[in-house]
């Protein structure tokens, strides 16, 4: 499972890097088996809660990272990220990161 925001970030990364059609197609094929949960009211509410909770803890969470964290929380799934510090202000999030 991946968040819609993760998918959007990957799409942007590919465009910024000016990947060719063949390489873009390989990434698309690699990502095809992943489930992208739909957005809904629960996800929107959780995204707001993540942002407010991080601020209350004295941490800033970027909008994209809030969506990704909210997706994991709503799904009851751990979040796998190499950007551990981006999520330190998110309560209740199970974070799996390299070197953990």
MOVENPE-V336085 format. One record per residue. N is the residue number from 1. RES is the residue in three letters. SS is DSSP state (@ for helix, = for strand, . for the rest). PHI is phi in degrees with one decimal (none if undefined). BURIAL is 1 if it has 24 or more other ideal C-beta (glycine too) atoms within 12 Angstrom, else 0. Layout:
# MOVENPE-V336085
n:N res:RES ss:SS phi:PHI burial:BURIAL
n:N res:RES ss:SS phi:PHI burial:BURIAL
This chain:
# MOVENPE-V336085
n:1 res:UNK ss:. phi:none burial:0
n:2 res:UNK ss:. phi:-135.9 burial:1
n:3 res:UNK ss:. phi:-70.4 burial:1
n:4 res:UNK ss:@ phi:-57.2 burial:1
n:5 res:UNK ss:@ phi:-69.5 burial:1
n:6 res:UNK ss:@ phi:-62.4 burial:1
n:7 res:UNK ss:@ phi:-62.3 burial:1
n:8 res:UNK ss:@ phi:-63.9 burial:0
n:9 res:UNK ss:@ phi:-64.5 burial:1
n:10 res:UNK ss:@ phi:-65.2 burial:1
n:11 res:UNK ss:@ phi:-61.0 burial:0
n:12 res:UNK ss:@ phi:-66.2 burial:0
n:13 res:UNK ss:@ phi:-57.9 burial:0
n:14 res:UNK ss:@ phi:-63.3 burial:0
n:15 res:UNK ss:@ phi:-66.7 burial:0
n:16 res:UNK ss:@ phi:-60.3 burial:0
n:17 res:UNK ss:. phi:-81.1 burial:0
n:18 res:UNK ss:. phi:56.2 burial:0
n:19 res:UNK ss:. phi:-63.1 burial:0
n:20 res:UNK ss:. phi:-78.2 burial:0
n:21 res:UNK ss:@ phi:-58.7 burial:0
n:22 res:UNK ss:@ phi:-63.0 burial:0
n:23 res:UNK ss:@ phi:-67.6 burial:0
n:24 res:UNK ss:@ phi:-61.5 burial:0
n:25 res:UNK ss:@ phi:-65.1 burial:0
n:26 res:UNK ss:@ phi:-63.7 burial:0
n:27 res:UNK ss:@ phi:-64.8 burial:0
n:28 res:UNK ss:@ phi:-59.5 burial:0
n:29 res:UNK ss:@ phi:-64.8 burial:0
n:30 res:UNK ss:@ phi:-64.3 burial:0
n:31 res:UNK ss:@ phi:-84.4 burial:0
n:32 res:UNK ss:. phi:-55.0 burial:0
n:33 res:UNK ss:. phi:-71.1 burial:0
n:34 res:UNK ss:. phi:-74.6 burial:0
n:35 res:UNK ss:. phi:-82.7 burial:0
n:36 res:UNK ss:. phi:-111.5 burial:0
n:37 res:UNK ss:. phi:-60.9 burial:1
n:38 res:UNK ss:. phi:-72.3 burial:0
n:39 res:UNK ss:. phi:-77.2 burial:0
n:40 res:UNK ss:. phi:-172.2 burial:0
n:41 res:UNK ss:@ phi:-59.4 burial:0
n:42 res:UNK ss:@ phi:-61.1 burial:0
n:43 res:UNK ss:@ phi:-67.5 burial:1
n:44 res:UNK ss:@ phi:-62.3 burial:0
n:45 res:UNK ss:@ phi:-62.9 burial:0
n:46 res:UNK ss:@ phi:-64.8 burial:1
n:47 res:UNK ss:@ phi:-60.3 burial:1
n:48 res:UNK ss:@ phi:-65.4 burial:0
n:49 res:UNK ss:@ phi:-62.4 burial:1
n:50 res:UNK ss:@ phi:-60.6 burial:1
n:51 res:UNK ss:@ phi:-63.1 burial:1
n:52 res:UNK ss:@ phi:-66.7 burial:0
n:53 res:UNK ss:@ phi:-64.2 burial:1
n:54 res:UNK ss:@ phi:-64.0 burial:1
n:55 res:UNK ss:@ phi:-62.1 burial:0
n:56 res:UNK ss:@ phi:-63.4 burial:0
n:57 res:UNK ss:. phi:-86.7 burial:0
n:58 res:UNK ss:. phi:78.9 burial:0
n:59 res:UNK ss:. phi:-118.9 burial:0
n:60 res:UNK ss:. phi:-103.9 burial:0
n:61 res:UNK ss:. phi:-120.1 burial:1
n:62 res:UNK ss:. phi:-62.9 burial:0
n:63 res:UNK ss:@ phi:-54.8 burial:0
n:64 res:UNK ss:@ phi:-61.2 burial:1
n:65 res:UNK ss:@ phi:-67.3 burial:1
n:66 res:UNK ss:@ phi:-63.8 burial:1
n:67 res:UNK ss:@ phi:-63.4 burial:1
n:68 res:UNK ss:@ phi:-65.1 burial:1
n:69 res:UNK ss:@ phi:-63.2 burial:1
n:70 res:UNK ss:@ phi:-61.8 burial:1
n:71 res:UNK ss:@ phi:-61.2 burial:1
n:72 res:UNK ss:@ phi:-63.4 burial:1
n:73 res:UNK ss:@ phi:-65.1 burial:1
n:74 res:UNK ss:@ phi:-63.6 burial:1
n:75 res:UNK ss:@ phi:-79.6 burial:1
n:76 res:UNK ss:. phi:68.9 burial:0
n:77 res:UNK ss:. phi:-115.7 burial:0
n:78 res:UNK ss:. phi:-71.3 burial:0
n:79 res:UNK ss:= phi:-105.5 burial:1
n:80 res:UNK ss:= phi:-102.3 burial:0
n:81 res:UNK ss:. phi:-153.8 burial:1
n:82 res:UNK ss:. phi:-91.4 burial:0
n:83 res:UNK ss:. phi:-108.0 burial:0
n:84 res:UNK ss:@ phi:-50.8 burial:0
n:85 res:UNK ss:@ phi:-62.2 burial:0
n:86 res:UNK ss:@ phi:-65.8 burial:1
n:87 res:UNK ss:@ phi:-119.0 burial:1
n:88 res:UNK ss:. phi:-64.1 burial:0
n:89 res:UNK ss:. phi:-90.9 burial:1
n:90 res:UNK ss:. phi:-98.8 burial:1
n:91 res:UNK ss:. phi:-71.1 burial:0
n:92 res:UNK ss:. phi:81.0 burial:0
n:93 res:UNK ss:. phi:-87.2 burial:1
n:94 res:UNK ss:. phi:-87.6 burial:0
n:95 res:UNK ss:= phi:-113.9 burial:1
n:96 res:UNK ss:= phi:-111.1 burial:0
n:97 res:UNK ss:. phi:-142.0 burial:0
n:98 res:UNK ss:. phi:-54.7 burial:0
n:99 res:UNK ss:. phi:84.7 burial:0
n:100 res:UNK ss:. phi:-77.2 burial:0
